[in-house]
């Protein structure tokens, strides 16, 4: 639900609130071992940080998302995350 709230605020253009919800969702996903949740929340946060020009925060999140999406066999999302990593200079 927290990731969905992040998506809603991202669509409304409120990046700060979206990131806040993604951070909460990411922490919970990591705690319970939900790799899918970690990957998606990391990717969404990386996109927002990238759009805000914060490559320092975006790059490790994009790298983590790319690794996890690849590991889980989500080829399309792995490719999108890898493209973001390249755009960020990683």
C-alpha positions as CSV (number, residue, x, y, z in Angstrom):
1,X,0.0,0.0,0.0
2,X,2.9,2.4,0.8
3,X,4.4,1.9,-2.7
4,X,1.0,2.6,-4.2
5,X,0.8,5.8,-2.3
6,X,4.2,6.7,-3.6
7,X,2.9,6.0,-7.1
8,X,-0.1,8.3,-6.5
9,X,2.0,11.2,-5.2
10,X,4.5,10.7,-8.1
11,X,1.7,11.0,-10.6
12,X,0.5,14.2,-8.8
13,X,4.0,15.6,-9.1
14,X,4.8,15.6,-5.4
15,X,8.2,13.9,-5.5
16,X,9.1,14.6,-1.9
17,X,6.0,12.8,-0.6
18,X,6.4,10.0,-3.1
19,X,9.9,9.3,-2.0
20,X,8.8,9.3,1.6
21,X,6.3,6.5,0.9
22,X,8.8,4.6,-1.3
23,X,11.4,4.8,1.5
24,X,8.9,3.3,4.0
25,X,7.8,0.6,1.6
26,X,11.5,-0.2,0.8
27,X,12.4,-0.5,4.5
28,X,9.5,-2.9,5.1
29,X,10.3,-4.9,1.9
30,X,13.9,-5.3,3.0
31,X,12.9,-6.3,6.5
32,X,10.5,-9.1,5.3
33,X,12.8,-10.2,2.5
34,X,10.4,-9.2,-0.3
35,X,12.9,-8.9,-3.2
36,X,10.2,-7.9,-5.7
37,X,9.2,-5.0,-3.4
38,X,12.8,-4.0,-2.9
39,X,13.4,-3.9,-6.7
40,X,10.3,-1.9,-7.5
41,X,10.6,0.6,-4.7
42,X,14.3,1.0,-5.4
43,X,13.6,1.6,-9.1
44,X,10.9,4.1,-8.4
45,X,13.0,6.1,-6.0
46,X,15.9,6.0,-8.4
47,X,13.7,7.5,-11.1
48,X,12.6,10.3,-8.8
49,X,16.0,11.1,-7.6
50,X,17.3,11.1,-11.1
51,X,14.6,13.5,-12.2
52,X,15.6,15.8,-9.3
53,X,19.2,15.7,-10.5
54,X,20.4,13.7,-7.4
55,X,22.6,11.0,-9.1
56,X,24.4,10.2,-5.9
57,X,21.2,8.8,-4.4
58,X,19.7,7.5,-7.7
59,X,22.7,5.4,-8.9
60,X,22.9,2.8,-6.1
61,X,19.1,2.3,-6.1
62,X,19.1,1.8,-9.8
63,X,21.9,-0.7,-9.6
64,X,20.2,-2.6,-6.9
65,X,16.9,-2.7,-8.9
66,X,18.7,-3.9,-12.0
67,X,20.5,-6.7,-10.1
68,X,17.3,-7.8,-8.4
69,X,15.1,-7.6,-11.5
70,X,17.7,-9.7,-13.4
71,X,18.0,-12.2,-10.5
72,X,14.2,-12.6,-10.5
73,X,14.0,-13.0,-14.3
74,X,12.1,-9.7,-14.9
75,X,13.9,-9.0,-18.2
76,X,12.0,-5.9,-19.2
77,X,12.4,-4.1,-15.9
78,X,16.0,-5.2,-15.6
79,X,16.7,-3.6,-18.9
80,X,14.9,-0.4,-17.9
81,X,16.9,-0.3,-14.6
82,X,20.2,-0.9,-16.5
83,X,19.3,1.9,-18.9
84,X,18.9,4.2,-15.9
85,X,22.2,3.1,-14.5
86,X,23.9,4.0,-17.8
87,X,22.1,7.4,-17.9
88,X,23.3,8.1,-14.3
89,X,26.9,7.3,-15.3
90,X,27.2,4.0,-13.6
